Amino acid sequence: MKLIKLTNAAKGRIGEGLILNTDLIISFFEHTQEDGTKVTVAFGMNGNSWEVSETIEEISELCLKNP
């Protein structure tokens, strides 16, 4: 199991810390919210998704760091 700490970008939780288990993530993709804010969405195997402020590149670096 590998955990990464990201920054929540979901309305009502903006700026809060978020810990995700990368073993349960299927994909990351970029999304633009209705207000024009760009976020990255982590889509999990259980059907859940999380909007985060880090870019796909930043998340890739975190995932590859200390495997």
C-alpha atoms as one frame of an Amber mdcrd trajectory, in Angstrom:
protein
   0.000   0.000   0.000   1.292   3.453  -0.925  -0.328   6.558   0.505   0.059
  10.035  -0.969  -1.033  13.337   0.544  -2.879  15.699  -1.788  -4.885  18.913
  -1.393  -8.664  18.691  -1.645 -10.206  20.901  -4.358 -13.852  19.866  -3.881
 -16.278  22.638  -2.994 -16.704  22.874   0.756 -13.347  21.145   1.364 -10.926
  23.326  -0.633  -7.449  23.346   0.855  -7.966  20.430   3.241  -5.456  17.585
   3.278  -6.446  14.340   1.593  -4.658  10.985   1.892  -5.207   8.521  -0.961
  -4.137   4.894  -1.297  -2.654   4.688  -4.795  -3.348   0.937  -4.946  -7.064
   1.768  -5.174  -6.822   4.486  -7.852  -7.664   3.546 -11.444  -6.877   6.845
 -13.138  -6.245  10.567 -12.825  -7.647  13.090 -15.272  -7.886  16.853 -15.628
 -11.217  18.603 -15.192 -12.428  22.211 -15.283 -15.027  23.067 -12.652 -18.044
  25.258 -13.456 -16.260  28.346 -12.109 -13.293  27.731 -14.445 -10.981  26.279
 -11.797  -8.797  23.485 -13.155  -8.472  20.430 -10.913  -7.208  16.887 -11.188
  -9.654  14.091 -10.479  -8.568  10.779  -8.970 -10.977   7.987  -9.921 -10.973
   4.958  -7.618 -11.768   1.278  -8.101 -14.749   1.607  -5.761 -16.369   4.241
  -8.006 -15.416   7.162  -5.759 -13.620  10.183  -7.119 -11.673  13.023  -5.515
 -10.897  16.480  -6.885  -7.418  17.696  -5.953  -5.426  20.829  -6.680  -2.161
  19.073  -7.644  -1.417  18.568 -11.338  -1.087  15.150 -12.942   2.669  15.758
 -13.165   2.920  16.513  -9.425   0.886  13.415  -8.583   3.063  11.258 -10.856
   6.175  12.469  -9.026   4.587  11.633  -5.652   3.586   8.163  -6.829   7.030
   7.379  -8.232   8.853   8.719  -5.172   9.838   6.020  -2.657   7.807   3.159
  -4.189
